[in-house]
Amino acid sequence: MKQLIYVILVLGLFEIASNLFHLLRGTREKIGLSAKRQHQELPLSLCYHHFYWKAWIMFVFGLLFTASGLHAYTTEKQGFLFPVLVLFGIYGLAQAFYYRRTYKVWTSAIVYLLPLLFLLFLSYK
């Protein structure tokens, strides 16, 4: 379980750093165009607004991952971690259904569900 918590912490810090890089670009257009390079699971023909909001959503998930990972690490309780991973999985599926893109968006949905599946698997051991 500790290994999963470490992965969640690293993922949270990565999401904070990588999306903060985009969010510090200034205008919505500059942020969206910058985030477009990272979030290529979305259709690249979309307006920059989609990538702007994607950067904000992933930044918030980074904060949630870091907070829930630190809480799970320090208290050895996963009560806060579980709902965060459920929300992340739901977000991945919602994104996949909304954009209905080929394999890229569905692959990212599977990746978004993996932390939750690992938590459930490790919880039953």
C-alpha positions as CSV (number, residue, x, y, z in Angstrom):
1,M,0.0,0.0,0.0
2,K,2.9,2.4,0.7
3,Q,4.1,2.1,-2.8
4,L,0.7,3.2,-4.2
5,I,0.7,6.1,-1.8
6,Y,4.2,7.1,-3.1
7,V,2.9,6.9,-6.7
8,I,-0.1,9.1,-5.8
9,L,2.2,11.6,-4.2
10,V,4.5,11.7,-7.2
11,L,1.5,11.9,-9.5
12,G,0.1,14.8,-7.5
13,L,3.4,16.7,-7.5
14,F,3.8,16.1,-11.2
15,E,0.3,17.3,-12.0
16,I,0.8,20.4,-9.9
17,A,4.2,21.3,-11.5
18,S,3.3,20.5,-15.1
19,N,0.0,22.3,-15.1
20,L,1.2,25.2,-13.1
21,F,3.8,25.7,-15.8
22,H,0.9,26.2,-18.2
23,L,-1.3,28.2,-15.8
24,L,1.5,30.8,-15.3
25,R,1.5,31.6,-19.1
26,G,-1.0,34.5,-18.6
27,T,-4.0,34.7,-20.8
28,R,-6.5,31.9,-21.3
29,E,-5.4,31.6,-24.9
30,K,-1.7,31.2,-24.0
31,I,-2.6,28.8,-21.2
32,G,-4.7,26.7,-23.5
33,L,-2.2,26.6,-26.3
34,S,0.6,25.7,-23.9
35,A,-1.5,22.9,-22.3
36,K,-2.4,21.6,-25.7
37,R,1.2,20.2,-26.0
38,Q,0.7,18.1,-22.8
39,H,-2.9,17.0,-23.1
40,Q,-2.9,15.5,-26.5
41,E,-5.4,12.8,-25.5
42,L,-8.0,15.5,-26.4
43,P,-8.7,16.2,-30.0
44,L,-6.1,18.7,-31.2
45,S,-8.7,20.5,-33.4
46,L,-10.5,21.8,-30.2
47,C,-10.5,25.4,-29.3
48,Y,-7.9,26.5,-26.7
49,H,-10.7,26.8,-24.0
50,H,-10.9,23.0,-23.7
51,F,-7.2,22.8,-22.9
52,Y,-7.4,25.8,-20.6
53,W,-10.0,24.0,-18.5
54,K,-8.1,20.7,-18.7
55,A,-5.0,22.3,-17.2
56,W,-7.1,23.7,-14.3
57,I,-8.8,20.4,-13.7
58,M,-5.6,18.4,-13.7
59,F,-4.0,21.0,-11.4
60,V,-6.8,20.6,-8.9
61,F,-6.4,16.8,-9.1
62,G,-2.7,17.3,-8.4
63,L,-3.6,19.2,-5.3
64,L,-6.1,16.5,-4.3
65,F,-3.6,13.7,-5.0
66,T,-0.9,15.4,-2.9
67,A,-3.3,16.1,0.0
68,S,-4.9,12.7,0.0
69,G,-1.5,11.0,-0.4
70,L,0.0,12.9,2.5
71,H,-3.0,12.2,4.6
72,A,-2.8,8.5,3.8
73,Y,0.9,8.4,4.5
74,T,0.8,10.2,7.8
75,T,-2.3,8.6,9.3
76,E,-2.2,5.2,7.5
77,K,-5.9,5.7,6.6
78,Q,-7.1,5.7,3.1
79,G,-10.5,7.4,3.8
80,F,-9.6,10.6,1.8
81,L,-7.7,8.7,-0.9
82,F,-10.6,6.6,-2.0
83,P,-13.1,9.4,-3.0
84,V,-10.3,11.3,-4.8
85,L,-9.4,8.3,-6.9
86,V,-13.1,7.6,-7.6
87,L,-13.5,11.2,-8.8
88,F,-10.4,10.9,-11.0
89,G,-11.8,7.7,-12.5
90,I,-15.2,9.3,-13.1
91,Y,-13.5,12.3,-14.7
92,G,-11.6,10.0,-17.0
93,L,-14.7,8.2,-18.1
94,A,-16.7,11.4,-18.5
95,Q,-13.9,12.8,-20.7
96,A,-13.9,9.7,-22.8
97,F,-17.7,9.8,-23.3
98,Y,-17.7,13.5,-24.0
99,Y,-14.9,13.6,-26.6
100,R,-15.5,10.1,-28.1
101,R,-12.1,10.3,-29.7
102,T,-10.2,7.2,-30.9
103,Y,-8.0,5.2,-28.7
104,K,-6.2,8.1,-27.0
105,V,-9.0,9.4,-24.9
106,W,-10.1,5.8,-24.0
107,T,-6.5,4.9,-23.1
108,S,-6.3,7.9,-20.8
109,A,-9.6,6.8,-19.1
110,I,-8.1,3.4,-18.4
111,V,-5.0,5.1,-17.0
112,Y,-7.2,7.4,-14.8
113,L,-9.0,4.3,-13.4
114,L,-5.8,2.3,-12.6
115,P,-5.0,4.0,-9.2
116,L,-8.5,3.2,-8.0
117,L,-8.2,-0.4,-9.2
118,F,-4.9,-0.8,-7.5
119,L,-6.3,0.7,-4.3
120,L,-9.2,-1.7,-4.4
121,F,-7.0,-4.6,-5.1
122,L,-4.6,-3.8,-2.3
123,S,-7.4,-3.2,0.1
124,Y,-8.7,-6.7,-0.2
125,K,-5.3,-8.3,0.5
